[in-house]
Structures are given as C-alpha cells and as structure tokens.
C-alpha cells in the first residue's frame, strides 16, 4: 500500500500518464517480468526508447504464449498500446539517465514481484488500481466504480462454500478480485495437478465491459496461469456471452455491479438478476449492493423473488468502501427457485463491525487482527442460520418489504450500557433543539 502511493506520486511527477494508463503500466510490467531474460537484462538496453520497444515486444510475446483465442489476445493487448508509444517513457532525463520506464521496472521488480510469489490470493493489480483511483480528478463514483475490498472477496468464497468442482462466474469482473479469491479457495482443496488445472482452465469465468479494466483482469489471470480463456470483454447482457456462459453451467455467481448514478443507469438488481439467470438451477448467487436497493421499493425486487430465492441479506460496515461513501449489504440467492412459491424465511445478519479501523495513511485496515475471528463467526452464523438478538433474525419478506436486518431485528438489551442510554438521550435532545430552531432567511431546511 505504501509503495502504491509512492509509485503514484512518481508517475504523476515524471511519466505524465493518464489515470487509466498508470495501473496498466504496473500490470504490464509484472507480465514482462515473467520473462526471465528480460527481468535479468532490461538494464543492458542502451536507450530508454529501446527499452520501451522491448517492453512492448515482451508483453505481446507473453500474451501470445497464453492459451487463449487470438481475438481475446488482441483485446488484452490493445489497452497497453498507449504505454508502448508514450513519449515520457522513451526519453532520458538528468535524474533518470536510463529513463523513467527503467526506474518503474526496477522499483516494481524490487517491491512488488516478490509479493506476488507469496500472496497468490491477493489482487495486487486491484490494489494499485484502487490506490490510484483515490487521486483521480472529479467524482470517483462517476462510472460507478467501487472495487471490492480483498477481505470481502475472500468472504464471498467462504459464504458460497466453493469447491474445486464449482464453476464461478463474475459478470462485472473488474480487476478479477472475486475470481482470484474463489480460485485460491478451490486450489487449496485440490489434491492433484489435474484438479488444479481444471480449476484454472475451466472453472473461473469473468466478463468485463471496460477495455482497460478487462486488460487488468486478464493480467491478473496471466500472472497466476489461470482462467485466461474464460474472460470476456463486453457487456454481461449481450446474448452471445450469456449463451456461451450458460452452456458452461456455472454453479456460483459473485458480483459487485456498477452502482447506478442516475435514472439512465441500469439498476444494480438488474445486474444481479442477469447473473442469476446464468447459473444452473439451485446455484448460489452472491451480490454486494448499496443498501438503498434493499430498502426502496422497485420492480426488480419483485422480479427477483418471482424467479429466485432470497436466502440471506447482511448489513455491512458503513465505511466498508472508504473513501467512497456508499453503505452496502450482501445478498445471497438460490438461482431459479422462486421465493414466492417456497414461503421460505430470509435470514438477516447485522454485520456492521468487521474489526477494520480507518487510518490516516492506509485506509481501513485490520489494525488489531480481529478480522479472521469475526469472519469465521459470520460464516458460521450464516451457514447455520443462527438467530441471535442484536446480531441476526429470520423473517418472511415480500418485494415491497425492506430487505435489511435493522427492519426485523430484536434489540439485545443485555448488551446496552449506561453510556449507550446517555448517548441516545443526548442525540435525541440535540435533534429536538435543532428541529425547533427558526430557519434563517435565504437558508434551506437542510442548512438548518
């Protein structure tokens, strides 16, 4: 995390790359460092221009050697073309006589490459993308891009209880975080090399619409030797993609859909329904969405319940996606088994505290090592559908109901303290005082 900030500052000062190009430079460099001759000899190239040219050649060679259809190779390589011709990367400077690209390669080889060998389940490319995204101009949510934290992608794999025989689909793959976590859990359960190859080649399926993000997801897969042939570049609503994926019979779906930015945007639950339609009957679909889509009435909720079973909804920490201010919940469905026909209760979990602490320079981190115990408790409660005051509840819900724990959960009065009572009274008193204050001329009620 510290190095990603350092590298962003370096690229901003010396490389003049666009925000899209920065993570591509990182992922492309990680790919070319797989070539041992390049990794050992890149410093011997006599000019920055020759190094930039060779960087592009090795990148294409690595992509060509991958076991993927030719058309997909072109889709993966195309977003990197801007790096291979960028003028700031081909010139020597007084500070960096071998060029800025040489310095970037040196730093990534020293600081990042060893990390990948140890932490195979970590979405390294996604970490850089997320860190770089913090510095973009304007509204970070302009495209609805909210990358899923790594501990949540790991949680999805546990909630779905993925096994090596499962086929996992992510229709909004982003940088591939869900697929990486699912792959890691599946690989840990294999006993033979044949099983591991099956997981990597057949059991991970992703779709990503944005070309640069698709290239990042593909680079993540190339670095791990898995899933490359099962990545699609385009819309997850495109009929040919859906037909091909349905034919693969995916059993598990995981999705963090683009968060709608206006009336013209596709509703988040439309993406969820689309994912569930791709799964086999009885498959497990898990989504993380803004809590507003669970509480507000919508036709999409009715569609979901007519076609699928809402097994569980978990309210997540308010600052889970810090610094992006979106409050979320996790929904778990059983695909193609109508909820309305089953009369089944839905389990609701109140998972507002994941043990992560917001820090000044590192964002939200597991500062006191609490996450693993909290995660295991959550997963156990979900699997066994445990009902506990203040933590979880079961209730029958319809499309026009609120799909959140807070609407049905009993208060655990034993856990309340005198401080809780005093804070509640104080907040209520302040609310009453503010509510009765006259609004100044020219001010809005929100200002008051």
SULQUI-V858271 format. One record per backbone hydrogen bond with DSSP energy under -0.5 kcal/mol. NH is the residue of the N-H (numbers start at 0). CO is the residue of the C=O. If there is no record, write none. Layout:
((NH,CO) (NH,CO))
This chain:
((4,0) (5,1) (6,2) (7,3) (8,4) (9,5) (10,6) (11,7) (12,8) (13,9) (14,10) (15,10) (16,10) (21,17) (22,18) (23,19) (24,20) (25,21) (26,22) (27,23) (28,24) (29,25) (30,26) (31,27) (32,28) (33,30) (34,31) (35,33) (38,34) (39,35) (40,36) (41,37) (43,40) (44,41) (48,89) (50,46) (51,47) (52,48) (53,49) (54,50) (55,51) (56,52) (57,53) (58,54) (59,55) (60,56) (61,57) (62,58) (63,59) (64,60) (65,61) (65,62) (67,65) (71,68) (72,68) (73,69) (74,70) (75,71) (76,72) (77,73) (78,74) (79,76) (80,77) (81,78) (82,79) (83,79) (84,80) (85,82) (88,85) (89,86) (92,95) (98,95) (99,90) (102,98) (103,99) (104,100) (105,101) (106,102) (107,103) (108,104) (109,105) (110,106) (111,107) (112,107) (114,111) (115,111) (116,112) (117,113) (118,114) (119,117) (121,118) (123,121) (126,122) (127,123) (128,124) (129,125) (130,126) (131,127) (132,128) (133,129) (133,130) (134,131) (135,132) (139,137) (141,138) (143,140) (145,143) (151,148) (152,148) (153,149) (154,150) (155,151) (156,152) (157,153) (158,154) (159,155) (161,156) (165,162) (167,165) (167,202) (168,251) (169,204) (172,169) (172,206) (175,172) (179,175) (180,176) (181,177) (182,178) (183,179) (184,180) (185,181) (186,182) (187,183) (188,184) (188,185) (189,186) (195,191) (196,192) (197,193) (198,194) (199,195) (200,196) (201,197) (202,197) (202,198) (204,167) (205,229) (206,169) (207,231) (213,209) (214,210) (215,211) (216,212) (217,213) (218,214) (219,215) (220,216) (221,217) (222,218) (223,219) (223,220) (224,220) (224,221) (225,220) (226,199) (229,226) (230,227) (231,205) (233,207) (233,231) (237,234) (241,237) (242,238) (243,239) (244,240) (245,241) (246,242) (247,243) (247,244) (248,245) (249,244) (250,166) (251,166) (252,283) (253,168) (254,285) (258,143) (259,257) (264,261) (269,266) (270,266) (271,267) (272,268) (273,269) (274,270) (275,271) (276,272) (277,273) (277,274) (278,274) (278,275) (279,249) (281,334) (282,279) (283,250) (284,282) (284,332) (285,252) (286,330) (287,254) (288,286) (288,328) (290,326) (292,289) (293,290) (294,290) (295,291) (300,297) (301,297) (302,298) (303,299) (304,300) (305,301) (306,302) (306,303) (307,303) (308,333) (309,307) (310,308) (310,331) (311,331) (312,346) (313,329) (314,348) (315,327) (316,350) (319,316) (320,325) (321,318) (323,320) (325,323) (328,288) (329,313) (330,286) (331,311) (332,284) (333,308) (334,282) (334,332) (336,333) (338,304) (338,307) (339,304) (341,337) (341,338) (342,338) (343,338) (345,394) (346,310) (347,392) (348,312) (349,390) (350,314) (350,348) (353,351) (356,364) (358,356) (358,362) (362,358) (364,356) (364,362) (366,364) (368,365) (373,369) (374,370) (375,371) (376,372) (377,373) (378,374) (379,375) (380,376) (381,377) (382,378) (383,379) (384,380) (384,381) (385,380) (387,385) (387,391) (389,409) (390,387) (391,387) (392,347) (394,345) (400,397) (402,293) (403,401) (406,403) (407,404) (408,404) (412,410) (414,411) (415,412) (420,416) (421,417) (422,418) (423,419) (424,420) (425,421) (426,422) (427,423) (428,424) (429,425) (430,426) (431,427) (432,428) (433,429) (434,430) (435,431) (436,432) (436,433) (442,439) (447,443))
